[in-house]
């Protein structure tokens, strides 16, 4: 049986450039907007496109990116959990208070993980 017989009607075999064109159509607006914003902020502020500022942006976005990655699975399973942001804020405040009272970091880290686990268990028990 030939490969053409296995393709569904209306489905054509993509060439090497067809995948790129499809991706450009789907994500071109987002990438174009990002490029436009980077150019605008670089022109408005000379220190925007420095290594120090780009590192700061990546560090700030990393927490949101990790949370969004985890929430993807929750949404794919058909559930919606809006308390994740509140849990992150409360555990972050708990950890910051512990550090401000002089608790060592190596003790604050497991305490924050346990606090997040307890908050998640309480939230799960209340919403089930």
Residue, then its C-alpha position, 0 to 999 in steps of 0.5 A: x500500500x502506498x503512503x498516499x493511500x494512508x493519507x486522509x482526504x484533504x490532507x497533503x504531505x507537508x514539505x520541509x517549509x510547510x511546517x515552518x509556514x504553519x508555525x509562523x501563521x500560528x505564532x507570528x503575531x506573538x513573536x512579532x509583538x514580543x520583538x516590537x516590545x523589546x525594540x520599543x523598550x530598548x529605544x525608550x530606556x538604554x539599560x533595558x537590553x543589558x545582561x543584568x536586566x535580561x537576567x532580572x526579567x528571566x528570574x522574575x518570569x521563572x516562577x510564573x512559568x513553573x506555575x503555568x507548566x504545572x497548571x497545564x496538567x490541571x486544566x488538561x484534566x478538566x479541573x480549574x484551581x484558582x487557589x494556586x496563586x494564593x498558595x504561592x503567595x502565602x508560602x512565599x510570605x511564610x518563607x520570607x517571615x522565617x528568613x526575616x526572623x533569622x531562621x536559616x535558609x536550609x531550615x526555611x526551605x523544607x518548612x516552606x515545602x511542608x507548608x505548601x503541602x499542608x495548604x494543598x491538602x487542606x484545599x483539596x479536602x475542602x474542595x472535593 
